[in-house]
Amino acid sequence: MSVKDAPVAVPSLPVKVTVRPLDLALHEIAVEMELPAQAVAEGAIAMLPVWTPGSYLVRDYARFLDRVLLRDAQGHRVPIRKVGKQRWQIPPLAAGGVLSYRLFCNDLTVRTNHVDTRQAHLVGAASFLALEGQLNRPFEVRFEGWPESWEVATPLPLRGDAYLATDFDTLVDSPFALGAFRRLAWTEQGSEFELVIVGQHNGDEARILEGTRAIVATCGRMFGGFPFPRYVFLLIFSPGGAGGLEHRDSTSLLADAFALGKLDGYHDLFTLIAHEFFHAWNVKRLRAEELGPFDYARENATSLLWFHEGFTSFMQFGIVLRAGVVPWAWVARKLGNTWTEYGTRAGRLEQSLEEASFDAWIRHYKPTEFTVNSTVSYYEKGAAVAWMMDAKLRLASAGEAGLEQFFQHLWQHFGDRSLSDGDLRQAFQELSRQDPGPFWRDFIQGCAELDSAEITKAYGLRFERVAPWENGAETKDTLAQQRTRIYTGLSFTRDTSTIQNVVPGSPAARAGLNYGQEILAVGGWRTASADEVQQRFADQELGAAVEVLAADRGRVFRCQVEPAENPLRAIRLLPAVAPTPAQKLAFQAWTGQPLPLPIKGRS
């Protein structure tokens, strides 16, 4: 066959989508999809994803979709058959057809759809059907019939009256915000950025913009520029709101509308922004092999979430520190809390980071009463292990190189493609000149206790263990001090007296108390709340048995609990008394700030 006889590739015609409001007050919208003949001439399967990348839980978005109708090119209704929980069989349509459906959108998170009379947030995976086997087909998305004052914000480019997605993956990875919002724009190192703020709040938008720009500039310096021409921050404020979800060229952020009345509110917000923006590199481009291309019909498990989420949870602190938007004292408290929470979690001896990553779908996102005693968080432990690795790299380079250089190395060698556990090990070995095997065996594949020794050695930071009775003004109150020594191992559901967790081996566990049981009385005193239970136990003498009246599925029983001395210790980070020049250099390289002076009176 000659070159001129070679078949010519026929460009994929787009699926044309129109999104209209049905009843904003009732959170209902209508979606209409014009399917080209090229796509359905021989029939097809329309599919809605069951999950969205970045949030590792099967959410079954089809729960919110109904009124599925199919019409041919002449407008005649055509029978359509549902063949799975999120799949519909489309018969052959020689001239194409139109598929329409209704969506209920009343879940305001970064992973789900929400529509009301003030604004809308639409997630691609929860909103748009795709044709199986045709995920590379482009999409055009139009919005019609919405309030005239509303605008649309999305990372997708606008061509005429339609937003264009080159394929279904891009559509899923491009959230939409609609409403009368504020749009703040700037340019950094040749890339365009937008900060879209939706909803009322009690903060200073000029300060939010300034902090976001500083974070962007810090990451740009780290990687020598940006891997996209345009990036959009969709920041939605709502009372009690929290969360973020990364995308290739954008992020959805949900923040508490009233949190910015205190400095901590800004610190939390900037750290969230840094975390999600860093994901533009770590997970959206530098990614585990299982995380793209995606299978939207089932779980896409990977053992590398400790790297993608845990290491990002550590890098976020270096970013906000170097950007100058968060002080070291706040970060020190957060890192100390991370170390504390991990060290008091019984599951740390049960589950490795790799296991926690792989089982995120069924354990981290579907917790049970037993979860805290049998699992670890790949966010929390991952961040602690990242800090330990950073310290190893600092010690191997006289303080100059850390995880920042580790990510630079990965970006230079892999860029926008998948990598493996072996690739991470090799990068660590090249930078540290150490065998990665023992570190991986103990802290990533195993359940060894975390070791802060190299962090102390690298940065000149001491990990001070503080007992509850040594913390705060109560240390001068003998009675209050005694009360904080009392420990049972009990925690409760909300503010009820129903047991949420019993720490294995604790006094409560030895007494036979367990999940779901209700504490009715302690030492003869009626207890109607968690606070009352804890206070009545605190009234007892250390080691003295106290009678507990409890109920288990309606059956009342008695048991004896012997409170022990509280074994829990909080971690407080303090600077060394006499740090070395190498430690000062390492701390400066990591945080962009000088190592603080030791607190007067503390040795």
Long-range contacts (C-beta under 8 A, 24 or more apart in sequence): 10-38, 12-38, 12-134, 12-136, 12-137, 12-138, 13-38, 13-39, 13-137, 14-137, 14-138, 14-139, 14-140, 14-164, 15-39, 15-131, 15-137, 15-138, 15-139, 15-140, 16-139, 16-140, 16-142, 16-162, 17-128, 17-139, 17-140, 17-141, 17-142, 18-141, 18-142, 18-143, 18-144, 19-122, 19-127, 19-141, 19-142, 19-143, 19-144, 20-143, 20-144, 20-145, 20-146, 21-115, 21-145, 21-146, 22-102, 24-115, 24-116, 24-117, 25-116, 25-117, 27-104, 27-105, 27-106, 27-114, 27-115, 27-116, 28-102, 28-103, 28-104, 28-105, 28-115, 29-102, 29-103, 29-105, 29-115, 29-120, 30-100, 30-101, 30-102, 30-103, 31-100, 31-101, 31-102, 31-103, 31-127, 31-128, 32-98, 32-99, 32-100, 33-98, 33-99, 33-100, 33-128, 33-129, 34-96, 34-98, 35-90, 35-93, 35-96, 35-97, 35-98, 35-99, 35-131, 36-96, 37-73, 37-93, 37-94, 37-95, 37-96, 38-96, 39-96, 39-131, 39-134, 39-137, 40-90, 40-92, 40-93, 40-96, 40-97, 40-131, 41-92, 41-93, 41-94, 41-96, 42-92, 43-89, 43-90, 43-91, 43-92, 43-93, 44-90, 44-131, 44-132, 44-133, 44-134, 45-83, 45-87, 45-88, 45-89, 45-90, 45-131, 45-132, 45-133, 46-87, 46-88, 46-90, 46-99, 46-129, 46-130, 46-131, 46-132, 47-86, 47-87, 47-88, 47-129, 47-130, 47-131, 47-132, 47-296, 47-297, 48-86, 48-87, 48-125, 48-126, 48-128, 48-129, 48-130, 49-86, 49-125, 49-126, 49-130, 49-172, 49-296, 49-297, 50-85, 50-86, 50-296, 50-297, 50-298, 51-125, 51-296, 51-299, 51-300, 52-111, 52-123, 52-124, 52-125, 52-126, 52-172, 52-245, 53-125, 53-172, 53-173, 53-291, 53-292, 53-294, 54-111, 54-245, 54-246, 54-247, 54-279, 54-283, 55-110, 55-111, 55-245, 55-365, 56-299, 56-300, 56-305, 56-360, 56-361, 56-364, 56-365, 57-361, 57-365, 57-366, 58-298, 58-299, 58-361, 59-111, 59-112, 59-126, 60-85, 60-86, 61-86, 61-112, 61-125, 61-126, 62-86, 64-103, 64-104, 64-105, 64-113, 64-126, 65-101, 65-102, 65-103, 65-104, 66-101, 66-102, 66-104, 67-100, 67-101, 67-102, 68-99, 68-100, 68-101, 69-99, 69-100, 69-101, 70-97, 70-98, 70-99, 70-100, 71-97, 71-98, 71-100, 72-96, 72-97, 73-97, 86-297, 87-132, 88-129, 90-131, 99-129, 101-129, 103-127, 108-236, 108-238, 108-241, 108-254, 109-243, 109-254, 110-175, 110-243, 110-244, 110-245, 110-252, 110-253, 110-254, 111-243, 111-245, 118-179, 118-180, 118-199, 119-177, 119-178, 119-179, 119-180, 119-181, 119-198, 119-199, 119-236, 120-146, 120-176, 120-177, 120-178, 120-179, 121-175, 121-176, 121-177, 121-178, 121-198, 121-234, 121-236, 121-252, 122-175, 122-176, 122-177, 122-178, 123-175, 123-252, 124-171, 124-172, 124-173, 124-174, 124-175, 125-172, 125-296, 128-168, 128-171, 128-172, 130-168, 130-296, 135-167, 135-168, 135-169, 135-293, 136-167, 136-168, 137-167, 137-168, 138-164, 138-165, 138-166, 138-167, 139-164, 139-165, 139-167, 139-168, 139-171, 140-164, 140-165, 141-165, 141-171, 141-176, 143-178, 146-178, 147-180, 149-180, 150-178, 150-179, 150-180, 151-178, 151-179, 151-180, 151-181, 151-183, 152-176, 152-177, 152-178, 153-177, 153-178, 153-181, 153-183, 153-194, 153-196, 153-232, 153-234, 154-232, 154-250, 155-230, 155-231, 155-232, 155-247, 155-248, 155-249, 155-250, 169-292, 169-293, 169-294, 170-248, 172-294, 172-296, 173-247, 173-248, 173-249, 173-284, 174-247, 174-249, 174-250, 175-234, 175-245, 175-247, 175-250, 175-252, 177-234, 177-236, 177-252, 184-209, 186-213, 188-213, 188-216, 188-217, 188-220, 188-226, 189-220, 189-225, 189-226, 190-225, 190-226, 190-229, 191-220, 191-225, 191-226, 191-228, 191-229, 191-230, 191-231, 192-229, 192-230, 192-231, 193-230, 193-231, 193-232, 193-233, 194-230, 194-231, 194-232, 194-233, 195-233, 195-235, 196-232, 196-233, 196-234, 196-235, 197-235, 197-237, 198-234, 198-235, 198-236, 198-237, 199-236, 199-237, 199-238, 199-257, 200-237, 200-257, 201-237, 201-255, 201-257, 201-258, 201-260, 202-257, 202-258, 202-260, 202-261, 203-259, 203-260, 203-261, 203-265, 203-266, 203-269, 204-260, 207-266, 208-235, 208-266, 208-269, 211-266, 211-269, 211-270, 211-273, 211-323, 211-325, 212-270, 212-273, 214-323, 214-324, 214-325, 215-270, 215-273, 215-274, 215-277, 215-319, 215-320, 215-323, 215-325, 216-277, 217-323, 218-319, 218-322, 218-323, 219-274, 219-277, 219-278, 219-280, 219-281, 219-319, 222-319, 222-404, 222-407, 222-408, 223-281, 223-407, 223-408, 223-411, 226-280, 227-280, 227-281, 227-285, 227-415, 227-416, 228-280, 231-277, 231-280, 233-273, 233-277, 244-272, 244-273, 244-275, 244-276, 245-276, 246-276, 246-279, 246-280, 246-283, 246-284, 247-284, 248-280, 248-284, 248-285, 249-280, 251-276, 251-277, 251-279, 251-280, 264-330, 266-325, 267-320, 267-325, 267-326, 267-327, 267-330, 270-320, 270-323, 270-325, 270-326, 271-316, 271-317, 271-320, 271-326, 271-334, 274-315, 274-316, 274-319, 274-320, 274-323, 275-312, 275-313, 275-316, 277-319, 278-312, 278-315, 278-316, 278-319, 279-308, 279-312, 281-407, 281-411, 282-307, 282-308, 282-311, 282-312, 282-315, 282-407, 283-308, 283-309, 283-312, 285-415, 285-416, 285-417, 286-407, 286-410, 286-411, 286-414, 286-415, 286-416, 286-419, 287-417, 287-418, 287-419, 288-418, 288-419, 288-420, 289-418, 289-419, 289-420, 291-418, 292-418, 299-361, 299-362, 301-358, 301-359, 301-360, 301-361, 302-357, 302-358, 303-354, 303-355, 303-357, 303-358, 303-421, 304-357, 304-421, 304-424, 305-356, 305-357, 305-360, 305-378, 305-382, 306-353, 306-354, 306-356, 306-357, 306-378, 306-381, 306-382, 306-385, 306-444, 307-382, 307-424, 309-378, 309-379, 309-382, 310-353, 310-378, 310-379, 310-380, 310-381, 310-382, 310-383, 310-385, 310-386, 311-382, 311-383, 311-386, 311-403, 313-379, 313-380, 313-382, 313-383, 313-386, 314-382, 314-383, 314-384, 314-386, 314-387, 314-390, 314-403, 315-386, 315-403, 315-404, 315-407, 318-403, 318-404, 318-590, 318-591, 318-592, 321-590, 321-591, 321-592, 321-593, 322-591, 322-592, 324-592, 328-591, 328-593, 328-596, 329-596, 331-591, 332-573, 333-573, 335-383, 335-387, 335-573, 336-463, 336-570, 336-571, 336-572, 336-573, 337-570, 337-571, 338-380, 338-383, 338-384, 339-384, 339-450, 339-452, 339-463, 339-571, 340-569, 340-570, 340-571, 341-380, 342-376, 342-377, 342-380, 342-381, 342-384, 342-450, 343-449, 343-450, 343-569, 343-571, 344-568, 345-372, 345-376, 346-372, 346-373, 346-374, 346-503, 346-504, 347-371, 347-372, 347-373, 347-374, 347-375, 347-376, 348-376, 348-381, 348-447, 348-449, 349-447, 350-374, 350-375, 350-376, 350-447, 351-375, 351-376, 351-447, 352-376, 352-444, 352-445, 352-446, 352-447, 353-378, 353-381, 353-382, 353-385, 353-443, 353-444, 353-445, 354-444, 354-445, 356-381, 369-500, 369-501, 369-515, 369-516, 370-515, 372-501, 373-501, 373-503, 373-504, 381-450, 384-450, 385-443, 385-444, 385-450, 387-455, 388-439, 388-443, 388-450, 388-451, 388-452, 388-454, 388-455, 389-428, 389-439, 390-458, 390-590, 391-454, 391-455, 391-457, 391-458, 391-459, 392-432, 392-434, 392-439, 392-454, 392-458, 393-428, 393-431, 393-432, 394-458, 394-459, 394-586, 394-589, 394-590, 395-454, 395-457, 395-458, 396-431, 396-432, 396-433, 396-434, 397-431, 398-582, 398-585, 399-458, 399-582, 399-583, 399-585, 399-586, 399-589, 400-585, 400-586, 400-589, 401-431, 401-589, 402-586, 402-589, 402-590, 404-589, 404-590, 405-431, 406-431, 456-576, 457-583, 458-583, 458-586, 459-583, 459-586, 459-587, 459-590, 459-595, 460-575, 460-576, 460-579, 460-580, 460-583, 460-584, 460-586, 460-587, 460-595, 461-573, 461-574, 461-575, 461-576, 461-587, 462-573, 462-574, 462-575, 462-576, 463-571, 463-572, 463-573, 464-571, 464-572, 464-573, 464-574, 465-569, 465-570, 465-571, 465-572, 466-569, 466-570, 466-571, 466-572, 467-566, 467-568, 467-569, 468-566, 468-568, 468-570, 469-566, 471-570, 482-542, 483-538, 483-539, 484-538, 484-566, 485-542, 485-565, 485-566, 486-537, 486-538, 486-540, 486-542, 486-563, 486-566, 487-563, 487-564, 487-565, 487-566, 487-567, 487-568, 488-537, 488-561, 488-563, 490-519, 490-533, 490-534, 490-537, 491-530, 492-530, 492-533, 493-530, 494-530, 495-529, 495-530, 495-531, 496-529, 496-530, 497-527, 497-528, 497-529, 497-530, 497-532, 497-533, 506-564, 507-561, 507-562, 507-563, 507-564, 508-561, 510-562, 511-548, 511-559, 511-560, 511-561, 511-562, 512-559, 513-548, 513-550, 513-559, 513-561, 514-552, 516-552, 516-553, 517-550, 517-551, 517-552, 518-550, 518-551, 518-552, 519-548, 519-549, 519-550, 520-549, 520-550, 520-551, 520-556, 521-548, 521-549, 522-546, 522-547, 522-548, 522-549, 523-547, 537-561, 537-563, 574-598, 574-599, 574-602, 575-599, 577-603
